[in-house]
Amino acid sequence: MYLVQVESYAGYRRAERPTSFLFQGKRFSVEEVERSWTEEESDLRAQRRIFIVHTKDGGRYKLSYSESTDTWWLEEL
């Protein structure tokens, strides 16, 4: 997993939906959120938001947002 910077749409909650992210010096635009869900972070009693996304260049990634630390993590799928 990689720590990444993510731009996101923020409605009534922070980081509601990712719109783009920076990875290895390149900006990737999110074309589609395939699916999303929320998991409990057991050690901090907070939630982690998970997104499976497709980028405009055809990539597929898993983005995880920790509400307790306000950080994003990336996994290549």
C-alpha positions, 0 to 999 in steps of 0.5 A, spaced: 500 500 500 502 507 498 500 513 502 497 518 496 494 525 496 487 524 493 482 530 491 475 528 493 468 531 492 466 532 499 458 533 501 456 532 508 462 528 510 469 529 508 472 525 502 465 523 500 468 520 493 475 521 490 475 525 483 483 524 482 489 522 486 497 523 485 501 516 484 508 516 483 508 523 480 503 522 476 495 525 476 490 520 475 483 522 474 477 517 477 472 516 471 468 511 475 467 508 482 466 501 481 463 500 488 464 503 495 463 501 503 465 503 510 469 498 515 470 499 522 477 501 524 478 497 530 484 500 534 481 507 533 474 506 533 473 510 527 471 508 520 475 507 514 472 508 507 474 504 501 473 505 494 474 501 488 476 506 482 477 506 475 481 511 472 481 514 465 487 511 463 484 504 464 487 503 471 483 499 477 485 501 484 483 501 491 483 507 495 482 507 502 480 513 507 482 513 514 477 518 517 481 518 524 488 520 521 485 524 514 489 519 510 488 516 503 492 509 501 492 506 495 493 499 492 494 497 485 489 492 483 
